[in-house]
Amino acid sequence: MIVDDDRATTEALADIFAREKIPCCAFMRAAPAIAALERSDSIRVILTDVAMPEISGLEFAKAVRNRKQAAPHIVFMSGRANVPMTVSALRLGAVDFFAKPLRIAELVARIRTLVELPPVAAVRAPIRDTANRPESRKESDARRAWALRELEAIGRRRKILGAQFEIDPGWIMLLELFDAHSTQRPYHVSALCLASGAPHATALRRLSQMIDAGLFRREQDPADARRSWVFLTPEGLDKVSACAELEHTGS
């Protein structure tokens, strides 16, 4: 399924996939695309633009993920790609993000691979309850709110101070995974590295250190060897929870 409000792009991509013997349907708005998904369970991959009228590509992806049925793999494309946008897309479970102008050969190869994979519901990494102790919904929501405030504050400081103010990418990863645990959603390695704001090599090195420290756990996706999921361990969850409680009590 192709979803892009630009007619020229939509028609060109549909023609390319037809020549590559990849069956596809195309829509210029997200609403009719969602309706088509409700009528058919044969869609395996969605290639969607991010900036669209009425419903953005990110909102479209949320709607797709919130359905009870197995979800198609989602690939985003955008002519105005940036790191926050890419992170948002990957947080929604997107398997790839292509900047426009598109690299057609690479895009076709990626789509061809994804078409052969099982739907997302069948390959999504399991979300395990790693809490060591029961907690109320109120406590959980309060801790998540604190983590989100921390992430927002980090973003504001970065915007003002820029590269001169270094923030530990490991701390950002802890907060991101804490939020992911709170909302019971998987987080894969590429998204977490992007969210950390550090250069990719630096982020991967810090990720490995957090795994060695027993705070993170990394699992390979059984259906796609190129993708790995990351989770907080019980110790990691307890550490961040303790920070949230310390902030709340002011001690």
DARA-V492118 format. One record per backbone hydrogen bond with DSSP energy under -1.0 kcal/mol. CO is the residue of the C=O (numbers start at 0). NH is the residue of the N-H. E is the energy in kcal/mol with one decimal. If there is no record, write none. Layout:
CO;NH;E, CO;NH;E
//
This chain:
0;46;-3.2, 1;26;-2.6, 2;48;-2.6, 5;9;-2.5, 6;10;-2.8, 7;11;-2.2, 8;12;-2.7, 9;13;-2.4, 10;14;-2.1, 11;15;-2.4, 12;16;-2.7, 13;17;-2.0, 14;18;-2.2, 15;19;-1.5, 16;21;-3.1, 17;20;-1.4, 24;1;-2.8, 26;3;-2.2, 29;33;-2.4, 30;34;-2.1, 31;35;-2.1, 32;36;-1.9, 33;37;-1.7, 34;38;-1.1, 35;39;-1.2, 43;72;-2.6, 45;74;-3.2, 46;2;-2.6, 47;76;-1.8, 49;56;-3.5, 52;54;-2.9, 55;59;-2.6, 56;60;-2.3, 57;61;-2.0, 58;62;-2.1, 59;63;-2.2, 60;64;-2.6, 61;65;-1.9, 70;119;-3.0, 72;45;-3.2, 73;94;-2.4, 74;47;-2.4, 75;97;-2.9, 76;49;-1.2, 77;99;-2.8, 81;85;-2.5, 82;86;-2.8, 83;87;-2.4, 84;88;-2.2, 85;89;-2.5, 86;90;-2.5, 87;91;-1.2, 88;93;-1.9, 89;92;-1.7, 95;75;-2.2, 97;77;-1.6, 101;103;-1.1, 102;106;-2.7, 103;107;-3.0, 104;108;-2.0, 105;109;-2.1, 106;110;-2.7, 107;111;-2.6, 108;112;-1.7, 109;113;-2.3, 110;114;-2.3, 113;116;-1.3, 118;121;-1.3, 119;122;-1.0, 119;123;-2.4, 127;129;-1.1, 135;139;-2.4, 136;140;-2.8, 137;141;-2.2, 138;142;-2.3, 139;143;-2.3, 140;144;-2.5, 141;145;-2.0, 142;146;-2.2, 143;147;-2.5, 144;148;-2.1, 145;149;-2.3, 146;150;-2.2, 147;151;-2.3, 148;152;-2.5, 149;153;-2.2, 150;154;-2.1, 151;155;-2.1, 152;156;-2.4, 153;157;-2.5, 154;158;-1.9, 155;159;-1.8, 156;160;-3.1, 157;161;-2.3, 160;163;-1.0, 161;164;-1.6, 167;171;-1.5, 168;172;-2.4, 169;173;-2.1, 170;174;-2.2, 171;175;-2.7, 172;176;-2.7, 173;177;-2.0, 174;178;-2.3, 175;179;-2.2, 176;180;-2.6, 177;181;-2.1, 178;182;-1.7, 179;184;-2.1, 186;229;-2.9, 187;191;-2.1, 188;192;-2.6, 189;193;-2.0, 190;194;-2.6, 191;195;-1.5, 193;196;-1.3, 198;202;-2.9, 199;203;-2.6, 200;204;-2.1, 201;205;-2.4, 202;206;-2.5, 203;207;-2.3, 204;208;-1.9, 205;209;-2.2, 206;210;-2.0, 207;211;-2.6, 208;212;-1.8, 209;214;-2.3, 209;215;-1.2, 210;213;-1.6, 214;232;-2.4, 216;230;-2.5, 218;228;-3.4, 223;226;-2.1, 226;220;-2.6, 227;188;-2.2, 228;218;-2.7, 230;216;-2.5, 232;236;-2.7, 233;237;-2.3, 234;238;-2.3, 235;239;-2.1, 236;240;-2.4, 237;241;-2.5, 238;242;-1.8, 239;243;-2.3, 240;244;-2.4, 241;245;-2.3, 242;246;-2.1, 243;247;-2.0, 244;248;-2.5, 245;249;-1.9
//
